[in-house]
Every structure is written in C-alpha cells, then in structure tokens.
Amino acid sequence: MSRGLLLSVEHEEFELLKIVSTAVRKMSEGELLQIEKARKLDINEEIYYDIIQAKTASLIASCCATGASSVKADKESVTRMHDFGQAVGIAFQIKDDLFDYEQAEQTGKPRGIDIKEHKMTLPLIYTLNKSSSKDKRFIINTVKSYSDDKARVEQVINMVIAAGD
C-alpha cells in the first residue's frame, strides 16, 4: 500500500491520498473514542456504531474506494464502492464480535478475547441492556477488573449467550 501511495504522489494522483488519509484520521478518532469509553465502560449502541464505523468500516471502505479510484472509475462509482466497503466493514465487525462468544475451534478466534481486552461489543451492550442491576454490576466489574479471571469471563460469556436466546 505504501509503495502505491508513493507512486500516486509521483504521478500527482492525490485522490488516493485523500481517501487513505481520511480513513487514517477516522480510524484514529475511532480508536481514541474507544479508549475513552473503555475506561468508563459507558458505551451504548450508538457509540458502538460510531466506533466501528470510524475504525473497521472506514478501513474497508477506503480499500474499496481506492481500488475503484486506482482504475480511474468515475466519482459516483468510487462513492458507491466506499459505501459498499462501509457496509461490509460494519457487518464484518459485528460478526467478529459474535465470534467472541463461540468456541475457538469453530472461529479461530480465542473465546472471550474482547472481554479480556476490555472491549464493549454489541452482544455485551445488548446483554447489559437486558440485565438486572446485579447482573450489570457483575458484567461491568468482570470486564473492568476481573477480565483475567477465566471463570468470571466464562460466566459473562454464558450470560451473553443466554441473553441472545
């Protein structure tokens, strides 16, 4: 990718740089928002979607848009490819979040890794919204302070799975 960007500068094709630099800015903003919210664990669905649109979706959208732009597609096609990448990025991130609650043998992703990394994912947010005050405190304490406790993490995973039924 960096060689391609250097070539675009040499050939004065600045549209690719604009697409990529916009994505890098959005990804950085999304990461900062996620870090801020991870400290307090005060995240709702709207903020969750803001974060994944800024991070995962903007990355995939920029890849799709740069692909279209690099073959000299018209502006409308570049925009459509960007929008397509945005939708794919959102879907990808939600599916990846769901993998956190399945067995690693099925997904290739270690079970509970998002909880261990203090990430508030859509399934966890959904579960918190459906939980009693006592269960909410348990879930938040586990994510915040006991994410290395395998038994507690597994209990939270089971609560998320049960909430999805």
Secondary structure, DSSP 8 states (H G I E B T S, - for coil): -HHHHHHHHHTT-HHHHHHHHHHHHHHHHHHHHHHHHHHHT---HHHHHHHHIIIIIHHHHHHHHHHHHHTT--HHHHHHHHHHHHHHHHHHHHHHHHHTTS-HHHHSS-TTHHHHTT---HHHHHHHHHS-HHHHHHHHHHHHH-TT-HHHHHHHHHHHHHHT-
